[in-house]
Amino acid sequence: MRRVIWAALVLALIWGGWWIWAAQAARQATEQWFADRRAEGWQADFGGLDVSGFPLRFDAVMTLPALVDPETGVAVTTSGVTFSAPAWWPGDVTVRLPQDPVTFASPEGRATLDMDQAVAHLRLKPGSALDLEAAQVTSGAWSLSAHMGDVLSAADLNVSVQQVAAGQASYTVALNAAGLQPGTVPRTALRVPTNWPLTFDKFALDMQVAFDRVWDRRAIEVARPQPRSLRIDLAEAAWGDLQLRAAADLTIDAQGTPEGTLSLQARNWREMLTLAEAAGVLPSAVRPQAESVLSALAQATGDPRSINVDLTLRKGLILLGFVPLGQAPQLVLR
């Protein structure tokens, strides 16, 4: 019995020593990371860092973090962030955002994000690079607003990211947001009628994205990985009388120009053209031609309100057969 007690005491001392060393190492690594960013020209500060959770967890509370990327001009500030991980592997991290707003600023303007009970669960690969293997983000009611007014809100948010295979730069992504509601800013820009429904009936996305490298700590320290292929298995949105389903298989070059096919199923497509024209996505000079072609396609399906069409993205253009509908968007992560 005495040997068992001594063994237990020795193990407890070893574990306690490990926990204290790891907690101190985490604090020093965090301070060094912020110092390295400042040396690169960032504004990178935080008010304080408190580590607790002995003996089975590391629970860190960081107050007043502030980051400004000098290359993009993007700034993020908040009152605090909580990190939690099991002591035996700190790579399984849970991140909790505060209940008060997170503020974003960029050369384009300033925005605030309010999220209720926002939690991110991250699974990181062991090693100094901290490759992202999986992430799950959940939140209750949330809203995004800018100085012009409300931008977007929803009753909840669920985002899942999963690495396709170890070491690969391909990820599956699933997103759902119940009660998605465009705010006054997009409704004004799109000239949405005042009697239009406030919320989407459905908003969901399932896709697989391959990047030029894996997502790891360099995504913050150096630059964001850039997409090189995109396969959308299903993108679905229903807003009032408008219903849209899409699928895509695209390759993306180093400049972010996509090429490939995009399949669309749309109901009440004329209203969609009106919204796209109001938003500046569809040039007014092109609309009559696009409407004529889409009308012919809709008549071929037997329902003049619906279309089922395959579009081609090539050389920076969106084409319906040989008819250009507009410029293809540049898919670049800043």
C-alpha positions in Angstrom: 0.0 0.0 0.0 2.8 2.4 0.9 4.3 1.8 -2.6 1.0 2.6 -4.2 0.7 5.8 -2.2 4.2 6.9 -3.1 3.7 6.0 -6.8 0.5 8.1 -6.8 2.3 11.0 -5.1 5.1 10.8 -7.7 2.7 10.8 -10.6 0.7 13.7 -9.1 3.9 15.7 -8.7 5.0 14.9 -12.3 1.5 15.8 -13.6 1.4 19.0 -11.6 4.9 19.9 -12.9 3.8 19.2 -16.4 0.7 21.3 -16.0 2.6 24.3 -14.6 5.2 24.1 -17.3 2.7 23.8 -20.1 0.6 26.7 -18.8 3.7 28.9 -18.5 4.8 27.8 -22.0 1.4 28.6 -23.4 1.5 32.1 -21.8 5.1 32.7 -23.2 4.1 31.4 -26.6 1.1 33.7 -26.8 3.2 36.8 -25.7 5.9 35.9 -28.2 3.3 35.5 -31.0 1.9 39.0 -30.4 5.5 40.3 -30.2 6.3 38.7 -33.5 3.3 40.3 -35.1 4.2 43.7 -33.8 7.7 43.2 -35.3 6.1 42.6 -38.7 4.2 45.9 -38.5 0.9 44.6 -37.0 -0.9 46.3 -34.2 -1.2 43.3 -31.9 -2.1 43.7 -28.2 -4.1 42.2 -25.4 -4.9 43.4 -21.9 -4.3 40.3 -19.9 -4.1 36.5 -20.0 -5.2 34.3 -17.1 -4.7 30.5 -17.3 -6.5 28.1 -15.0 -8.2 24.7 -15.1 -5.7 22.5 -13.1 -5.4 19.6 -13.2 -7.3 18.3 -16.2 -7.8 21.4 -18.4 -6.2 24.5 -19.7 -8.7 27.4 -19.5 -7.3 30.7 -20.7 -9.1 34.0 -20.7 -7.6 36.7 -22.8 -8.9 40.3 -22.3 -9.0 43.1 -24.8 -7.3 41.4 -27.8 -6.8 43.7 -30.8 -5.2 42.8 -34.1 -4.6 44.9 -37.2 -3.2 43.4 -40.4 -1.1 46.1 -42.2 -1.4 44.4 -45.6 -5.2 44.1 -45.7 -6.0 46.9 -43.3 -8.4 44.6 -41.5 -8.7 45.2 -37.7 -10.5 43.0 -35.1 -11.1 44.0 -31.5 -13.3 42.5 -28.7 -13.6 42.6 -25.0 -12.2 39.1 -24.5 -11.9 35.5 -25.8 -11.9 32.3 -23.8 -9.8 29.2 -24.8 -10.3 25.8 -23.3 -8.5 22.5 -24.0 -7.8 19.2 -22.3 -4.4 19.1 -20.5 -3.3 15.9 -22.3 -3.7 17.5 -25.8 -4.1 21.3 -26.1 -4.8 20.9 -29.9 -8.5 20.1 -29.2 -9.4 23.7 -28.6 -12.8 25.3 -27.7 -13.0 29.0 -28.3 -15.9 31.1 -26.9 -16.6 34.6 -28.0 -18.0 37.2 -25.6 -21.6 38.2 -25.5 -20.8 41.8 -26.4 -19.9 42.9 -29.9 -16.8 41.9 -31.9 -15.7 44.9 -34.0 -14.2 44.7 -37.5 -12.7 47.6 -39.4 -11.2 47.7 -42.9 -10.6 50.4 -45.6 -14.2 49.7 -46.8 -15.8 50.5 -43.4 -16.6 49.3 -40.0 -18.8 46.5 -38.8 -19.9 44.9 -35.5 -20.9 41.3 -35.0 -23.1 40.3 -32.1 -23.4 36.5 -31.4 -25.3 34.7 -28.6 -23.4 31.8 -27.1 -20.9 31.6 -30.0 -18.6 28.6 -29.7 -15.9 27.2 -32.1 -14.5 23.7 -31.6 -11.2 23.2 -33.4 -9.2 20.0 -33.9 -5.6 20.8 -34.7 -2.9 18.4 -35.9 0.0 17.9 -33.4 3.0 19.9 -34.4 4.2 23.5 -34.5 2.2 24.3 -37.7 -1.1 23.4 -36.1 -2.8 22.2 -39.3 -6.6 22.5 -39.1 -8.2 19.0 -39.2 -11.8 20.0 -38.3 -13.8 22.9 -37.0 -17.4 23.2 -35.8 -18.9 26.7 -35.2 -22.3 27.1 -33.5 -24.1 30.2 -32.3 -27.5 31.3 -31.2 -29.1 34.5 -32.6 -26.5 36.7 -34.3 -26.4 39.9 -36.2 -24.0 41.9 -38.4 -24.3 45.6 -38.7 -22.3 48.4 -40.3 -22.4 52.2 -40.0 -25.0 52.3 -42.7 -27.4 50.0 -40.8 -28.2 46.4 -40.3 -26.6 44.0 -42.8 -27.5 40.4 -41.8 -28.9 38.4 -38.9 -30.3 34.9 -38.2 -31.7 32.8 -35.4 -28.7 30.5 -35.3 -25.5 29.5 -37.2 -24.0 26.1 -37.8 -20.7 25.7 -39.8 -18.8 22.5 -40.1 -15.3 22.2 -41.7 -13.6 18.8 -42.2 -10.3 18.0 -43.8 -10.8 15.4 -46.5 -7.7 13.5 -45.7 -4.7 14.1 -43.4 -2.2 16.5 -44.9 -4.4 17.4 -47.8 -5.5 21.0 -48.5 -9.1 20.0 -49.3 -12.0 20.6 -46.9 -15.7 19.8 -46.9 -17.8 22.7 -45.7 -21.4 22.7 -44.5 -23.3 25.8 -43.5 -26.9 26.3 -42.2 -28.5 29.5 -40.9 -32.1 29.4 -39.7 -34.2 32.5 -40.0 -31.6 34.3 -42.1 -32.7 37.9 -42.5 -31.1 40.5 -44.8 -31.0 43.9 -43.1 -31.8 47.4 -44.2 -28.5 47.8 -46.1 -28.9 44.9 -48.6 -32.7 45.4 -48.9 -32.1 49.0 -49.9 -29.3 48.1 -52.3 -31.4 45.4 -53.9 -34.5 47.6 -53.9 -36.5 44.8 -52.2 -40.3 45.6 -52.0 -41.4 46.6 -48.6 -44.0 43.8 -48.5 -41.3 41.2 -49.2 -40.7 38.6 -46.4 -38.2 39.5 -43.8 -36.5 36.1 -43.5 -35.3 33.3 -45.7 -37.3 30.1 -45.5 -34.2 28.1 -46.1 -30.4 28.9 -46.5 -27.9 26.0 -46.7 -24.6 25.2 -48.4 -22.6 22.0 -48.8 -19.3 22.1 -50.7 -15.8 20.9 -51.0 -12.9 23.4 -51.5 -9.3 22.6 -52.4 -6.7 25.3 -51.4 -3.1 25.9 -52.5 -2.0 24.8 -49.0 -3.5 23.6 -45.8 -5.0 25.9 -43.2 -2.6 26.3 -40.4 -1.1 29.1 -38.2 0.4 30.7 -41.4 -3.2 31.7 -42.3 -3.0 34.4 -39.7 0.8 35.0 -39.6 1.5 35.1 -43.3 -1.4 34.9 -45.7 -4.7 33.1 -46.2 -4.7 29.9 -48.3 -6.3 30.5 -51.7 -9.0 28.3 -53.3 -7.9 26.3 -56.4 -11.0 24.2 -56.9 -14.6 24.4 -55.7 -17.3 21.8 -55.9 -20.7 22.8 -54.7 -22.9 19.8 -54.1 -25.8 21.9 -53.0 -26.5 25.6 -52.4 -30.1 26.3 -51.6 -32.0 29.5 -50.7 -35.7 30.2 -50.5 -36.8 33.8 -49.9 -40.5 34.5 -50.3 -41.4 33.6 -53.9 -37.8 33.2 -54.9 -36.2 29.8 -54.8 -32.7 29.1 -55.9 -30.7 25.9 -56.0 -27.2 25.7 -57.4 -24.3 23.2 -58.0 -20.9 23.9 -59.4 -17.6 22.3 -60.4 -14.9 24.9 -60.8 -11.2 25.3 -61.1 -9.6 28.6 -59.9 -6.4 30.0 -61.2 -3.8 32.0 -59.2 -5.6 35.3 -59.9 -8.8 33.9 -58.5 -10.6 33.5 -61.9 -13.0 30.5 -61.9 -13.6 28.2 -64.9 -16.0 25.4 -65.1 -19.8 24.8 -64.9 -22.5 26.2 -62.7 -26.0 24.6 -62.7 -28.9 26.7 -61.6 -32.5 26.0 -60.8 -34.5 29.2 -60.2 -38.2 29.9 -59.6 -39.5 33.4 -60.3 -36.3 34.2 -62.1 -37.5 37.6 -63.4 -37.6 38.9 -59.9 -34.0 37.6 -59.4 -32.9 39.5 -62.5 -34.4 42.6 -61.1 -32.6 42.2 -57.8 -29.3 41.3 -59.6 -29.6 44.5 -61.8 -30.4 46.6 -58.8 -27.3 45.3 -57.0 -25.1 46.0 -60.0 -24.3 42.3 -60.6 -26.2 42.3 -63.9 -25.5 45.3 -66.2 -28.7 47.1 -67.4 -27.5 46.9 -71.0 -27.2 43.1 -70.8 -30.5 42.5 -69.1 -32.8 42.5 -72.1 -30.6 39.9 -73.9 -30.3 37.8 -70.7 -34.1 38.0 -70.1 -34.9 37.0 -73.7 -32.6 33.9 -73.5 -33.9 32.9 -70.0 -37.5 33.3 -71.1 -36.9 30.9 -74.0 -35.3 28.4 -71.6 -38.2 28.8 -69.2 -40.7 28.2 -71.9 -38.8 25.0 -72.9 -39.3 23.7 -69.3 -43.0 24.2 -69.5 -43.1 26.7 -66.7 -42.4 30.3 -67.7 -41.6 31.2 -64.0 -38.8 28.6 -63.6 -35.5 27.8 -65.3 -33.1 25.0 -65.1 -29.9 26.0 -66.8 -26.2 25.2 -67.0 -23.8 28.2 -67.2 -20.2 28.1 -68.3 -17.5 30.2 -66.6 -14.6 30.9 -69.0 -12.0 33.6 -69.4 -13.5 35.7 -66.7 -17.0 35.6 -68.1 -20.3 33.9 -67.2 -21.8 32.4 -70.4 -25.1 31.0 -71.3 -24.1 29.0 -74.3 -22.4 31.8 -76.4 -24.2 34.6 -74.7 -22.2 36.5 -72.0 -24.2 37.4 -68.9 -21.5 39.3 -67.1 -18.1 39.1 -65.3 -17.3 36.1 -63.2 -16.5 37.0 -59.6 -12.8 36.8 -58.5 -12.6 34.1 -55.8 -9.7 35.5 -53.6 -9.5 35.4 -49.8 -8.0 38.7 -48.5 
